[in-house]
């Protein structure tokens, strides 16, 4: 079957001198049966060919601004397919959607047999993490979608040359096919959509789908492999941004994990600071320090509500000449439109439903949005004005603090520091809850547990994953400080007590705490800022007169609500068979402190009572 690759392609593969790679490719060629094969190196010429293929094959269309293209997925292929995304494992993994490895491989291989007949297979190489680094993981992608690999050329660092140096037998493999296509070049057989992750073979199989979350293998699909490998080797793969907070002549780096719609992107892109990465991080202890890298080099971001007011840096990039893919937006006369953007949306155009007219109904009988709520943009971080100077540093950046966020209307204060790394991992990170919103999930205020904001991507038992986090801090000479943030606390009248820009102040306070420049007030659940420090920070950074009334409204300790949360988290871990003993000890200690505070001060304790 290797003859299908052609002399030039075969020469590119043989130059890698990797027998296991050739065996893998030959096996998949025989099974997928493509008409032809294109092998890409890291060369600009090969990457340009991928861009051209995406347009020539009808997977992307050109927009008015040079370098901008658009793509549409099927109407019913607009998000991650959680139901059909499964871990293939010889043994079931508690709390994780697994299927028998033998049965899963048999099913997906039957679905994918000859699936690339009459199509071109693209073989491309990428690196997770910076190249030539302790963090580097070589990867190979096989797909019949030029759109998928075009995305990956923007999102991930090149890997062909890295393969020559370090792949060996231990590389990640991704096999994807969009399957049979409609006349609009979208996946037709959605009922046979499968995303099966063979964690024992380090191979992901994805079929009959085009949506990036199901097909861009090196993103969330690769996280399952990375988490598993990190657990074996003593490092972490986390669902975290990495950003630099600047103060005077120094930069302090923070990582942050937030569930969806809780402020992750807005924090990583906050005005005045710099971004290393917005989504996934690898963390290792090197020379006694916790160091982090951005696994990617680009952003596959939700475009809804990106505008010049809320996201000025991203908006500038999206409306000027550079390489960008817009997915599932409305296109009219070569211009992209999206919900919550600056432009007035026209009444017609083309979108993910086809020829669009305002008020039209889709095949499910629902009114069609002009741009999908989950429409996306793909953009290189190097195109942003706030890219951090160490964004591609092979040694990573030293982490001063972890930040864990959630959507919480009535319990947690806007910012709080954990007493210790261990306490922070358990009582902050492993205790994340986030309230659902009526607009998206139909039931407002339902709290969803999501440890480290990583539950959807785990490939190892939850207890083991928590222990891996604890072990990382134990190995560091000076582990990062840990913080919880909550931008969604409301007062008795249902009004938010924090402004959108307040997170700039919380970040500056965290930076000061990392460097021992601010005192704090000890509460039963952590350390909160002093009023005098915040008053100055608000004035210096926002030119805002921050009042004592605002401070008390934000930082009153709601003891009964915190006890309720403590009970909920204890119940969760009572149902996890391998929960580390230390989890219950930390939660019990917190519960005791809360009960003592309730007895001494009553409920709703203002900070002055704790000083």
PAPA-423193 format. One record per residue (C-alpha): residue number from 1; residue in three letters; x, z, y. Coordinates in steps of 0.05 Angstrom, whole numbers, always signed. Example, Ala and Ser with C-alpha at 12.3 -4.5 7.8 and 13.67 -1.06 7.14 Angstrom:
<recs>
(1, "ALA", (+246, +156, -90));
(2, "SER", (+273, +143, -21));
</recs>
This chain:
<recs>
(1, "UNK", (+0, +0, +0));
(2, "UNK", (+59, +9, +47));
(3, "UNK", (+61, -66, +57));
(4, "UNK", (+0, -60, +102));
(5, "UNK", (+43, -25, +153));
(6, "UNK", (+86, -86, +164));
(7, "UNK", (+161, -92, +171));
(8, "UNK", (+165, -63, +241));
(9, "UNK", (+120, -3, +225));
(10, "UNK", (+156, +11, +160));
(11, "UNK", (+222, +10, +196));
(12, "UNK", (+196, +63, +245));
(13, "UNK", (+173, +107, +188));
(14, "UNK", (+236, +100, +146));
(15, "UNK", (+278, +119, +207));
(16, "UNK", (+247, +189, +202));
(17, "UNK", (+279, +198, +133));
(18, "UNK", (+222, +242, +109));
(19, "UNK", (+201, +230, +37));
(20, "UNK", (+141, +278, +41));
(21, "UNK", (+115, +241, +102));
(22, "UNK", (+119, +173, +68));
(23, "UNK", (+84, +200, +6));
(24, "UNK", (+28, +229, +49));
(25, "UNK", (+18, +164, +87));
(26, "UNK", (+20, +121, +24));
(27, "UNK", (-32, +167, -8));
(28, "UNK", (-79, +163, +52));
(29, "UNK", (-70, +88, +60));
(30, "UNK", (-93, +78, -12));
(31, "UNK", (-154, +122, -1));
(32, "UNK", (-176, +101, +69));
(33, "UNK", (-159, +27, +59));
(34, "UNK", (-148, +4, +131));
(35, "UNK", (-144, -70, +147));
(36, "UNK", (-80, -61, +188));
(37, "UNK", (-34, -5, +213));
(38, "UNK", (-1, +10, +279));
(39, "UNK", (+57, +60, +279));
(40, "UNK", (+75, +89, +346));
(41, "UNK", (+140, +121, +368));
(42, "UNK", (+150, +160, +432));
(43, "UNK", (+167, +97, +470));
(44, "UNK", (+129, +80, +534));
(45, "UNK", (+115, +11, +505));
(46, "UNK", (+79, +40, +444));
(47, "UNK", (+40, +90, +486));
(48, "UNK", (+18, +33, +532));
(49, "UNK", (-6, -6, +471));
(50, "UNK", (-50, +53, +452));
(51, "UNK", (-82, +52, +521));
(52, "UNK", (-95, -22, +515));
(53, "UNK", (-123, -16, +444));
(54, "UNK", (-174, +36, +468));
(55, "UNK", (-202, -14, +518));
(56, "UNK", (-195, -77, +475));
(57, "UNK", (-231, -43, +417));
(58, "UNK", (-289, -22, +463));
(59, "UNK", (-277, +53, +456));
(60, "UNK", (-261, +60, +530));
(61, "UNK", (-280, +22, +592));
(62, "UNK", (-241, +15, +657));
(63, "UNK", (-265, +48, +721));
(64, "UNK", (-253, +26, +793));
(65, "UNK", (-193, +73, +804));
(66, "UNK", (-132, +48, +768));
(67, "UNK", (-114, +90, +708));
(68, "UNK", (-185, +118, +700));
(69, "UNK", (-225, +101, +637));
(70, "UNK", (-290, +125, +607));
(71, "UNK", (-315, +137, +536));
(72, "UNK", (-382, +153, +505));
(73, "UNK", (-395, +191, +441));
(74, "UNK", (-459, +185, +401));
(75, "UNK", (-521, +219, +429));
(76, "UNK", (-519, +269, +372));
(77, "UNK", (-443, +278, +373));
(78, "UNK", (-431, +317, +436));
(79, "UNK", (-401, +383, +414));
(80, "UNK", (-362, +418, +359));
(81, "UNK", (-400, +415, +294));
(82, "UNK", (-394, +488, +273));
(83, "UNK", (-440, +480, +213));
(84, "UNK", (-397, +426, +181));
(85, "UNK", (-330, +453, +203));
(86, "UNK", (-304, +491, +144));
(87, "UNK", (-240, +522, +119));
(88, "UNK", (-220, +497, +49));
(89, "UNK", (-193, +556, +11));
(90, "UNK", (-181, +575, -61));
(91, "UNK", (-212, +643, -45));
(92, "UNK", (-267, +660, +5));
(93, "UNK", (-244, +691, +70));
(94, "UNK", (-288, +746, +98));
(95, "UNK", (-326, +729, +163));
(96, "UNK", (-301, +657, +161));
(97, "UNK", (-340, +594, +142));
(98, "UNK", (-302, +574, +78));
(99, "UNK", (-316, +527, +21));
(100, "UNK", (-281, +520, -46));
(101, "UNK", (-219, +479, -34));
(102, "UNK", (-231, +438, -97));
(103, "UNK", (-304, +423, -79));
(104, "UNK", (-289, +410, -6));
(105, "UNK", (-233, +361, -20));
(106, "UNK", (-276, +324, -70));
(107, "UNK", (-334, +319, -21));
(108, "UNK", (-294, +296, +40));
(109, "UNK", (-251, +247, -1));
(110, "UNK", (-314, +215, -28));
(111, "UNK", (-342, +208, +43));
(112, "UNK", (-277, +179, +68));
(113, "UNK", (-262, +131, +11));
(114, "UNK", (-249, +61, +42));
(115, "UNK", (-276, +88, +108));
(116, "UNK", (-225, +49, +148));
(117, "UNK", (-240, -18, +115));
(118, "UNK", (-236, -73, +168));
(119, "UNK", (-205, -24, +218));
(120, "UNK", (-137, -9, +247));
(121, "UNK", (-103, +57, +227));
(122, "UNK", (-61, +88, +281));
(123, "UNK", (-3, +132, +259));
(124, "UNK", (+24, +176, +314));
(125, "UNK", (+71, +236, +319));
(126, "UNK", (+64, +296, +365));
(127, "UNK", (+94, +365, +377));
(128, "UNK", (+55, +429, +384));
(129, "UNK", (+92, +471, +435));
(130, "UNK", (+152, +446, +476));
(131, "UNK", (+201, +398, +442));
(132, "UNK", (+268, +424, +417));
(133, "UNK", (+242, +495, +416));
(134, "UNK", (+233, +554, +369));
(135, "UNK", (+159, +543, +382));
(136, "UNK", (+158, +469, +362));
(137, "UNK", (+114, +446, +304));
(138, "UNK", (+116, +372, +285));
(139, "UNK", (+50, +337, +271));
(140, "UNK", (+26, +270, +246));
(141, "UNK", (-42, +240, +264));
(142, "UNK", (-76, +185, +223));
(143, "UNK", (-139, +157, +255));
(144, "UNK", (-179, +93, +266));
(145, "UNK", (-197, +114, +337));
(146, "UNK", (-152, +91, +394));
(147, "UNK", (-193, +138, +439));
(148, "UNK", (-171, +198, +397));
(149, "UNK", (-97, +182, +400));
(150, "UNK", (-101, +162, +473));
(151, "UNK", (-127, +232, +486));
(152, "UNK", (-71, +262, +446));
(153, "UNK", (-17, +223, +484));
(154, "UNK", (-43, +259, +547));
(155, "UNK", (-55, +327, +515));
(156, "UNK", (+6, +336, +471));
(157, "UNK", (+81, +326, +475));
(158, "UNK", (+112, +267, +438));
(159, "UNK", (+136, +282, +367));
(160, "UNK", (+169, +221, +336));
(161, "UNK", (+240, +243, +356));
(162, "UNK", (+222, +315, +340));
(163, "UNK", (+204, +293, +269));
(164, "UNK", (+274, +266, +259));
(165, "UNK", (+303, +334, +276));
(166, "UNK", (+258, +387, +246));
(167, "UNK", (+197, +364, +206));
(168, "UNK", (+223, +374, +135));
(169, "UNK", (+165, +388, +88));
(170, "UNK", (+129, +436, +136));
(171, "UNK", (+89, +394, +185));
(172, "UNK", (+15, +391, +203));
(173, "UNK", (-26, +331, +182));
(174, "UNK", (-91, +305, +213));
(175, "UNK", (-134, +250, +182));
(176, "UNK", (-193, +224, +221));
(177, "UNK", (-242, +166, +219));
(178, "UNK", (-300, +153, +266));
(179, "UNK", (-334, +120, +206));
(180, "UNK", (-383, +62, +212));
(181, "UNK", (-397, +46, +285));
(182, "UNK", (-460, +27, +323));
(183, "UNK", (-462, -32, +371));
(184, "UNK", (-438, +17, +425));
(185, "UNK", (-376, +35, +384));
(186, "UNK", (-401, +105, +369));
(187, "UNK", (-403, +140, +302));
(188, "UNK", (-465, +120, +263));
(189, "UNK", (-469, +165, +202));
(190, "UNK", (-474, +232, +237));
(191, "UNK", (-508, +262, +175));
(192, "UNK", (-442, +253, +139));
(193, "UNK", (-401, +285, +194));
(194, "UNK", (-349, +332, +164));
(195, "UNK", (-291, +371, +192));
(196, "UNK", (-255, +403, +133));
(197, "UNK", (-191, +442, +144));
(198, "UNK", (-146, +450, +83));
(199, "UNK", (-104, +509, +105));
(200, "UNK", (-65, +509, +40));
(201, "UNK", (-43, +437, +48));
(202, "UNK", (-40, +438, +124));
(203, "UNK", (-86, +376, +127));
(204, "UNK", (-149, +368, +168));
(205, "UNK", (-200, +315, +148));
(206, "UNK", (-250, +294, +201));
(207, "UNK", (-302, +240, +187));
(208, "UNK", (-361, +205, +222));
(209, "UNK", (-350, +237, +290));
(210, "UNK", (-314, +220, +355));
(211, "UNK", (-326, +281, +398));
(212, "UNK", (-258, +310, +417));
(213, "UNK", (-270, +380, +390));
(214, "UNK", (-281, +350, +321));
(215, "UNK", (-228, +296, +323));
(216, "UNK", (-170, +314, +368));
(217, "UNK", (-137, +350, +310));
(218, "UNK", (-80, +383, +348));
(219, "UNK", (-128, +425, +390));
(220, "UNK", (-174, +476, +357));
(221, "UNK", (-167, +447, +287));
(222, "UNK", (-91, +459, +288));
(223, "UNK", (-103, +531, +310));
(224, "UNK", (-125, +548, +239));
(225, "UNK", (-58, +525, +212));
(226, "UNK", (-19, +558, +268));
(227, "UNK", (-54, +625, +261));
(228, "UNK", (-40, +625, +187));
(229, "UNK", (+33, +605, +195));
(230, "UNK", (+42, +655, +251));
(231, "UNK", (+15, +710, +207));
(232, "UNK", (+66, +694, +154));
(233, "UNK", (+124, +687, +202));
(234, "UNK", (+109, +743, +252));
(235, "UNK", (+84, +707, +314));
(236, "UNK", (+15, +692, +344));
(237, "UNK", (-28, +631, +361));
(238, "UNK", (-79, +655, +412));
(239, "UNK", (-138, +623, +449));
(240, "UNK", (-104, +639, +515));
(241, "UNK", (-85, +608, +581));
(242, "UNK", (-15, +621, +609));
(243, "UNK", (-8, +627, +685));
(244, "UNK", (+41, +651, +737));
(245, "UNK", (+21, +702, +791));
(246, "UNK", (+66, +699, +852));
(247, "UNK", (+84, +758, +896));
(248, "UNK", (+141, +757, +946));
(249, "UNK", (+200, +725, +910));
(250, "UNK", (+177, +737, +838));
(251, "UNK", (+131, +705, +787));
(252, "UNK", (+96, +748, +735));
(253, "UNK", (+65, +710, +676));
(254, "UNK", (-1, +729, +645));
(255, "UNK", (-39, +703, +585));
(256, "UNK", (-115, +707, +581));
(257, "UNK", (-169, +701, +529));
(258, "UNK", (-242, +692, +551));
(259, "UNK", (-303, +667, +513));
(260, "UNK", (-338, +605, +540));
(261, "UNK", (-369, +612, +610));
(262, "UNK", (-332, +676, +626));
(263, "UNK", (-282, +652, +677));
(264, "UNK", (-223, +629, +635));
(265, "UNK", (-210, +563, +671));
(266, "UNK", (-225, +591, +741));
(267, "UNK", (-175, +648, +728));
(268, "UNK", (-120, +602, +703));
(269, "UNK", (-131, +556, +763));
(270, "UNK", (-140, +610, +816));
(271, "UNK", (-119, +591, +886));
(272, "UNK", (-47, +607, +904));
(273, "UNK", (-20, +615, +833));
(274, "UNK", (+9, +567, +782));
(275, "UNK", (-13, +543, +713));
(276, "UNK", (+28, +536, +650));
(277, "UNK", (-31, +520, +604));
(278, "UNK", (-106, +530, +603));
(279, "UNK", (-127, +539, +531));
(280, "UNK", (-79, +555, +473));
(281, "UNK", (-14, +594, +471));
(282, "UNK", (+39, +611, +420));
(283, "UNK", (+71, +680, +428));
(284, "UNK", (+136, +704, +398));
(285, "UNK", (+182, +764, +408));
(286, "UNK", (+249, +736, +429));
(287, "UNK", (+306, +782, +449));
(288, "UNK", (+257, +840, +453));
(289, "UNK", (+209, +804, +500));
(290, "UNK", (+141, +774, +486));
(291, "UNK", (+148, +701, +506));
(292, "UNK", (+93, +649, +510));
(293, "UNK", (+87, +573, +513));
(294, "UNK", (+30, +526, +525));
(295, "UNK", (+17, +491, +459));
(296, "UNK", (-8, +430, +497));
(297, "UNK", (+13, +391, +559));
(298, "UNK", (-57, +370, +583));
(299, "UNK", (-128, +393, +594));
(300, "UNK", (-190, +371, +555));
(301, "UNK", (-237, +404, +605));
(302, "UNK", (-311, +410, +617));
(303, "UNK", (-326, +369, +679));
(304, "UNK", (-394, +400, +696));
(305, "UNK", (-391, +437, +763));
(306, "UNK", (-321, +412, +779));
(307, "UNK", (-323, +399, +854));
(308, "UNK", (-281, +403, +916));
(309, "UNK", (-305, +474, +932));
(310, "UNK", (-300, +508, +864));
(311, "UNK", (-241, +470, +835));
(312, "UNK", (-204, +435, +891));
(313, "UNK", (-140, +420, +853));
(314, "UNK", (-174, +391, +792));
(315, "UNK", (-224, +354, +836));
(316, "UNK", (-168, +322, +875));
(317, "UNK", (-136, +298, +810));
(318, "UNK", (-202, +270, +783));
(319, "UNK", (-215, +229, +846));
(320, "UNK", (-147, +198, +857));
(321, "UNK", (-104, +148, +820));
(322, "UNK", (-72, +174, +755));
(323, "UNK", (-86, +171, +680));
(324, "UNK", (-153, +204, +664));
(325, "UNK", (-205, +194, +609));
(326, "UNK", (-276, +213, +628));
(327, "UNK", (-321, +226, +567));
(328, "UNK", (-397, +225, +568));
(329, "UNK", (-407, +222, +643));
(330, "UNK", (-453, +173, +679));
(331, "UNK", (-420, +109, +702));
(332, "UNK", (-449, +65, +757));
(333, "UNK", (-411, +7, +787));
(334, "UNK", (-345, +31, +760));
(335, "UNK", (-353, +102, +788));
(336, "UNK", (-361, +165, +745));
(337, "UNK", (-414, +217, +762));
(338, "UNK", (-423, +286, +733));
(339, "UNK", (-468, +347, +740));
(340, "UNK", (-447, +394, +796));
(341, "UNK", (-397, +345, +827));
(342, "UNK", (-391, +324, +900));
(343, "UNK", (-424, +256, +892));
(344, "UNK", (-499, +245, +894));
(345, "UNK", (-518, +222, +824));
(346, "UNK", (-552, +153, +823));
(347, "UNK", (-618, +139, +788));
(348, "UNK", (-588, +91, +737));
(349, "UNK", (-524, +69, +703));
(350, "UNK", (-495, +76, +633));
(351, "UNK", (-483, +141, +596));
(352, "UNK", (-481, +172, +527));
(353, "UNK", (-553, +151, +515));
(354, "UNK", (-542, +78, +534));
(355, "UNK", (-574, +45, +594));
(356, "UNK", (-595, +104, +636));
(357, "UNK", (-656, +111, +681));
(358, "UNK", (-673, +178, +714));
(359, "UNK", (-728, +213, +675));
(360, "UNK", (-717, +174, +611));
(361, "UNK", (-726, +208, +543));
(362, "UNK", (-672, +208, +489));
(363, "UNK", (-682, +197, +414));
(364, "UNK", (-697, +271, +407));
(365, "UNK", (-754, +266, +457));
(366, "UNK", (-717, +307, +510));
(367, "UNK", (-703, +284, +580));
(368, "UNK", (-633, +255, +585));
(369, "UNK", (-584, +286, +633));
(370, "UNK", (-546, +232, +673));
(371, "UNK", (-481, +265, +651));
(372, "UNK", (-478, +309, +590));
(373, "UNK", (-471, +384, +602));
(374, "UNK", (-410, +382, +557));
(375, "UNK", (-380, +319, +588));
(376, "UNK", (-304, +322, +592));
(377, "UNK", (-242, +299, +627));
(378, "UNK", (-173, +290, +596));
(379, "UNK", (-116, +300, +644));
(380, "UNK", (-42, +317, +641));
(381, "UNK", (-23, +384, +673));
(382, "UNK", (+35, +349, +706));
(383, "UNK", (-17, +314, +750));
(384, "UNK", (-38, +380, +781));
(385, "UNK", (-9, +406, +846));
(386, "UNK", (-5, +477, +817));
(387, "UNK", (+35, +462, +754));
(388, "UNK", (+85, +518, +742));
(389, "UNK", (+159, +499, +743));
(390, "UNK", (+168, +530, +673));
(391, "UNK", (+108, +495, +641));
(392, "UNK", (+152, +457, +592));
(393, "UNK", (+208, +509, +585));
(394, "UNK", (+230, +508, +511));
(395, "UNK", (+243, +584, +512));
(396, "UNK", (+174, +598, +541));
(397, "UNK", (+158, +649, +595));
(398, "UNK", (+163, +725, +592));
(399, "UNK", (+93, +754, +589));
(400, "UNK", (+79, +812, +636));
(401, "UNK", (+7, +822, +615));
(402, "UNK", (-51, +800, +570));
(403, "UNK", (-120, +792, +602));
(404, "UNK", (-184, +796, +562));
(405, "UNK", (-250, +776, +595));
(406, "UNK", (-324, +774, +578));
(407, "UNK", (-392, +765, +609));
(408, "UNK", (-421, +835, +619));
(409, "UNK", (-476, +851, +669));
(410, "UNK", (-481, +927, +662));
(411, "UNK", (-421, +961, +630));
(412, "UNK", (-349, +944, +645));
(413, "UNK", (-313, +948, +712));
(414, "UNK", (-282, +885, +744));
(415, "UNK", (-211, +903, +723));
(416, "UNK", (-180, +958, +681));
(417, "UNK", (-113, +970, +649));
(418, "UNK", (-107, +996, +578));
(419, "UNK", (-67, +1060, +567));
(420, "UNK", (-20, +1027, +516));
(421, "UNK", (-10, +959, +484));
(422, "UNK", (-40, +985, +419));
(423, "UNK", (-101, +1014, +454));
(424, "UNK", (-109, +949, +493));
(425, "UNK", (-108, +904, +432));
(426, "UNK", (-161, +946, +398));
(427, "UNK", (-206, +971, +455));
(428, "UNK", (-199, +909, +500));
(429, "UNK", (-181, +847, +459));
(430, "UNK", (-211, +864, +391));
(431, "UNK", (-274, +892, +426));
(432, "UNK", (-293, +831, +468));
(433, "UNK", (-367, +821, +476));
(434, "UNK", (-400, +767, +518));
(435, "UNK", (-472, +761, +540));
(436, "UNK", (-508, +696, +526));
(437, "UNK", (-544, +660, +583));
(438, "UNK", (-616, +637, +582));
(439, "UNK", (-596, +568, +607));
(440, "UNK", (-553, +551, +548));
(441, "UNK", (-575, +593, +489));
(442, "UNK", (-646, +612, +504));
(443, "UNK", (-639, +688, +502));
(444, "UNK", (-607, +721, +562));
(445, "UNK", (-565, +784, +554));
(446, "UNK", (-552, +780, +479));
(447, "UNK", (-482, +807, +467));
(448, "UNK", (-439, +765, +421));
(449, "UNK", (-377, +796, +390));
(450, "UNK", (-315, +753, +395));
(451, "UNK", (-249, +788, +380));
(452, "UNK", (-193, +759, +423));
(453, "UNK", (-242, +702, +438));
(454, "UNK", (-215, +672, +374));
(455, "UNK", (-268, +684, +321));
(456, "UNK", (-287, +611, +315));
(457, "UNK", (-216, +591, +298));
(458, "UNK", (-191, +644, +250));
(459, "UNK", (-164, +623, +182));
(460, "UNK", (-143, +693, +159));
(461, "UNK", (-183, +757, +151));
(462, "UNK", (-202, +792, +216));
(463, "UNK", (-167, +857, +199));
(464, "UNK", (-102, +822, +183));
(465, "UNK", (-107, +783, +249));
(466, "UNK", (-115, +848, +289));
(467, "UNK", (-55, +878, +252));
(468, "UNK", (-14, +816, +270));
(469, "UNK", (-29, +828, +343));
(470, "UNK", (-10, +902, +337));
(471, "UNK", (+55, +883, +302));
(472, "UNK", (+75, +836, +357));
(473, "UNK", (+73, +892, +408));
(474, "UNK", (+109, +940, +362));
(475, "UNK", (+168, +891, +357));
(476, "UNK", (+175, +884, +432));
(477, "UNK", (+221, +930, +471));
(478, "UNK", (+173, +928, +530));
(479, "UNK", (+105, +901, +507));
(480, "UNK", (+60, +869, +558));
(481, "UNK", (+8, +911, +594));
(482, "UNK", (-63, +895, +574));
(483, "UNK", (-123, +886, +621));
(484, "UNK", (-197, +875, +615));
(485, "UNK", (-235, +837, +669));
(486, "UNK", (-309, +827, +681));
(487, "UNK", (-332, +780, +737));
(488, "UNK", (-406, +788, +720));
(489, "UNK", (-424, +861, +734));
(490, "UNK", (-490, +869, +771));
(491, "UNK", (-522, +923, +814));
(492, "UNK", (-590, +953, +804));
(493, "UNK", (-622, +895, +840));
(494, "UNK", (-590, +843, +795));
(495, "UNK", (-538, +820, +846));
(496, "UNK", (-466, +807, +826));
(497, "UNK", (-420, +861, +855));
(498, "UNK", (-359, +816, +856));
(499, "UNK", (-346, +751, +893));
(500, "UNK", (-317, +688, +862));
(501, "UNK", (-251, +697, +899));
(502, "UNK", (-243, +771, +880));
(503, "UNK", (-204, +752, +817));
(504, "UNK", (-146, +734, +864));
(505, "UNK", (-143, +808, +882));
(506, "UNK", (-149, +833, +811));
(507, "UNK", (-90, +788, +791));
(508, "UNK", (-47, +814, +848));
(509, "UNK", (-63, +886, +828));
(510, "UNK", (-43, +871, +755));
(511, "UNK", (+22, +842, +780));
(512, "UNK", (+36, +905, +821));
(513, "UNK", (+21, +949, +760));
(514, "UNK", (+68, +909, +716));
(515, "UNK", (+124, +923, +766));
(516, "UNK", (+106, +996, +779));
(517, "UNK", (+84, +984, +851));
(518, "UNK", (+13, +1012, +847));
(519, "UNK", (-17, +1077, +822));
(520, "UNK", (-83, +1080, +786));
(521, "UNK", (-140, +1126, +768));
(522, "UNK", (-147, +1146, +695));
(523, "UNK", (-217, +1137, +666));
(524, "UNK", (-240, +1149, +594));
(525, "UNK", (-228, +1075, +578));
(526, "UNK", (-166, +1058, +618));
(527, "UNK", (-135, +1056, +688));
(528, "UNK", (-171, +1028, +749));
(529, "UNK", (-144, +1011, +818));
(530, "UNK", (-144, +1060, +876));
(531, "UNK", (-187, +1043, +936));
(532, "UNK", (-129, +1042, +986));
(533, "UNK", (-91, +990, +944));
(534, "UNK", (-151, +945, +938));
(535, "UNK", (-169, +951, +1011));
(536, "UNK", (-100, +925, +1030));
(537, "UNK", (-100, +870, +976));
(538, "UNK", (-168, +844, +999));
(539, "UNK", (-143, +842, +1071));
(540, "UNK", (-77, +809, +1055));
(541, "UNK", (-103, +758, +1006));
(542, "UNK", (-175, +744, +1027));
(543, "UNK", (-176, +768, +1100));
(544, "UNK", (-235, +810, +1079));
(545, "UNK", (-254, +881, +1099));
(546, "UNK", (-266, +915, +1032));
(547, "UNK", (-310, +976, +1039));
(548, "UNK", (-313, +1041, +1000));
(549, "UNK", (-386, +1024, +983));
(550, "UNK", (-363, +959, +950));
(551, "UNK", (-309, +996, +912));
(552, "UNK", (-357, +1049, +885));
(553, "UNK", (-407, +995, +865));
(554, "UNK", (-354, +958, +826));
(555, "UNK", (-314, +1015, +795));
(556, "UNK", (-366, +1068, +778));
(557, "UNK", (-356, +1087, +705));
(558, "UNK", (-421, +1075, +667));
(559, "UNK", (-410, +1125, +611));
(560, "UNK", (-473, +1116, +571));
(561, "UNK", (-465, +1041, +570));
(562, "UNK", (-393, +1048, +548));
(563, "UNK", (-413, +1095, +492));
(564, "UNK", (-465, +1044, +469));
(565, "UNK", (-411, +990, +467));
(566, "UNK", (-364, +1037, +429));
(567, "UNK", (-418, +1046, +376));
(568, "UNK", (-431, +971, +371));
(569, "UNK", (-357, +956, +361));
(570, "UNK", (-350, +1012, +309));
(571, "UNK", (-409, +981, +271));
(572, "UNK", (-375, +913, +271));
(573, "UNK", (-311, +940, +242));
(574, "UNK", (-347, +983, +191));
(575, "UNK", (-369, +916, +163));
(576, "UNK", (-298, +888, +159));
(577, "UNK", (-265, +909, +94));
(578, "UNK", (-192, +904, +116));
(579, "UNK", (-199, +936, +185));
(580, "UNK", (-134, +973, +201));
(581, "UNK", (-143, +1049, +202));
(582, "UNK", (-115, +1050, +273));
(583, "UNK", (-177, +1012, +299));
(584, "UNK", (-223, +1070, +281));
(585, "UNK", (-174, +1121, +308));
(586, "UNK", (-169, +1087, +376));
(587, "UNK", (-245, +1078, +380));
(588, "UNK", (-257, +1150, +361));
(589, "UNK", (-208, +1174, +413));
(590, "UNK", (-243, +1132, +466));
(591, "UNK", (-311, +1159, +444));
(592, "UNK", (-287, +1231, +450));
(593, "UNK", (-261, +1218, +521));
(594, "UNK", (-327, +1187, +541));
(595, "UNK", (-367, +1245, +512));
(596, "UNK", (-324, +1295, +549));
(597, "UNK", (-332, +1257, +614));
(598, "UNK", (-407, +1254, +605));
(599, "UNK", (-410, +1328, +595));
(600, "UNK", (-365, +1343, +655));
(601, "UNK", (-389, +1292, +706));
(602, "UNK", (-453, +1262, +679));
(603, "UNK", (-467, +1188, +674));
(604, "UNK", (-445, +1136, +727));
(605, "UNK", (-381, +1170, +751));
(606, "UNK", (-353, +1146, +817));
(607, "UNK", (-276, +1140, +819));
(608, "UNK", (-266, +1198, +868));
(609, "UNK", (-290, +1247, +814));
(610, "UNK", (-233, +1225, +768));
(611, "UNK", (-176, +1228, +818));
</recs>
